[in-house]
Amino acid sequence: MPDGGTSIDTGNHPSIYLFIISLVLTLTLTTAFISTGWASDVGGSGQRLVGHPRQRFPLTIYAEPAPSHALKAAVDDAVTQWNQVFERVFHQPAFAWTAHQAGADILIRFLRSAHLPHEMGETEIDADNHGVIRLPVNINLQLPKARGGTDVSQVLFDVTAHELGHALGLPHSDNPSSIMCCESGAIDFKDPATRAAYIEARRHPDLYSAGPDIAAHYRKFWSQHYDGS
């Protein structure tokens, strides 16, 4: 499997799908260029439409203590901005913080080892055969390092916001300006305009640009896979 990916493991239980969605960030010293990779070991089966019942929102989040105030602020900001997007689209927040790990819908932890040697984050999602995401959703974040002109907090914000998008059920996007960009090979980084758009979106991400995607995703999910009532 390439550097980062989504794997679906049905094992002996066809109703259980394990999605491990990894964000791979490679920053060069001169351009702070970030690239993401996604791959599936299920061939041409594609990505399933998965999501949460409407009455489940806001999803409760518990995060392990961050190693610094700046990194905690980056994670907090990613949650806040996703809430702003969700409130604009659905008139309710996507997430709510909880101080209790037990019973939390989403668990965020910081990895201090080389568990993700080539990745900056991963989201583990287990969905039933109706596409309803089982709880809890686990998000693992590798502690970023300062590279080039890219601020460590900005890197962690990008990774967290991307992984929270996956926790909501969003797949990768082929839009270089989206926080959900990109599936490996989906866009041409040799194209100057595409490359510039991608770098600008990593340095100055706009989660509101994901509003149409999250709106379309959940309107389709609630109408076709779950009534949302």
C-alpha positions, 0 to 999 in steps of 0.5 A, spaced: 500 500 500 502 507 498 504 511 504 497 513 506 491 509 505 484 507 506 483 499 507 477 495 508 477 489 512 471 485 512 474 479 515 469 474 517 464 479 518 461 482 511 457 488 515 464 490 518 468 495 514 474 498 517 476 505 513 483 507 515 484 514 512 491 517 512 493 524 510 500 524 508 504 530 508 511 532 505 513 539 506 519 541 502 524 546 505 523 551 499 516 551 498 513 547 504 509 543 499 504 538 502 502 532 498 497 527 500 496 520 498 490 515 499 489 508 496 484 502 497 486 494 497 479 493 495 481 494 487 475 497 484 470 497 489 470 504 490 469 508 496 462 507 500 457 513 502 458 513 510 455 518 515 452 519 521 444 519 523 442 527 524 440 526 531 447 524 533 450 531 532 453 534 535 458 529 535 462 529 542 470 529 542 475 527 547 482 529 545 488 527 549 492 533 552 496 536 547 504 537 548 503 545 547 498 550 548 500 552 540 498 545 538 492 545 542 489 551 539 491 548 532 486 542 534 481 547 537 481 551 531 480 545 527 474 543 531 471 550 531 471 552 524 468 545 522 462 547 527 462 554 523 461 550 516 456 545 519 452 551 522 452 555 516 449 548 512 445 545 517 444 550 523 447 546 528 454 544 530 458 538 528 462 537 534 462 538 542 467 537 546 467 533 552 472 532 558 470 524 559 474 519 554 469 514 556 463 515 551 466 520 547 464 519 539 471 521 537 477 520 540 483 524 538 490 522 540 497 524 539 502 519 537 509 520 540 512 514 537 514 512 529 507 509 529 506 513 522 513 513 519 510 516 513 504 519 515 501 525 519 494 523 521 490 517 520 482 516 521 479 509 523 472 508 521 468 502 522 461 503 518 455 498 518 452 495 511 447 501 511 453 506 511 452 508 518 459 510 522 460 506 528 462 510 534 467 511 537 471 514 531 479 514 532 483 519 530 491 519 531 495 525 530 503 524 529 506 530 532 509 535 527 515 538 526 517 545 523 519 544 516 521 550 512 517 556 512 511 552 514 509 553 522 508 547 526 501 549 528 499 550 521 501 543 519 497 540 525 491 544 523 491 542 516 492 535 518 486 535 524 481 539 519 482 533 514 481 528 519 475 531 522 472 531 515 473 524 514 470 522 521 464 526 518 464 521 512 467 525 507 472 522 502 478 525 499 477 531 494 480 532 487 479 540 488 486 542 490 483 548 494 479 543 498 482 541 505 480 534 503 485 534 497 487 529 495 487 522 493 493 520 490 494 521 483 487 525 483 491 532 481 497 534 477 502 537 481 506 539 475 501 544 473 503 550 476 496 553 477 494 546 481 500 546 485 500 554 487 492 553 489 494 547 493 500 550 497 495 556 498 490 552 501 495 548 505 498 555 508 491 559 508 485 553 508 478 555 508 474 550 511 468 554 508 470 551 501 468 544 504 461 547 505 458 544 498 461 538 499 458 536 506 451 539 504 451 534 498 454 528 502 449 528 508 443 530 503 445 524 499 446 520 505 440 522 509 436 521 503 439 514 501 442 511 506 439 513 513 432 517 514 436 522 518 430 522 523 
